[in-house]
Amino acid sequence: KYYIQDLETRGRKVTTTNKRLKEQVAILTNKLLTLKNEVLNHAACGIKSMDDYLNR
C-alpha cells in the first residue's frame, strides 16, 4: 500500500513539474519570437553586424 501511495505522490509531483515546464517553454518561445521580430525590425538600419546576421 505504501508503494502505491508513493507512486501516486510522485506522479502528482511529476505532473505539476511537467505543467510548469510547459508554461516556461511557452514563455520562452514567446520571448524568442519577440526578439526575432526586434531583429527584423532593424533589418533596414544599415548596421553591418545586423546585416551580416540577417544574411546568414
PyMOL commands that set and color helices and strands:
alter all, ss='L'
color gray80, all
select helices_A, chain A and resi 2-41+48-54
alter helices_A, ss='H'
color red, helices_A
deselect
rebuild
show_as cartoon
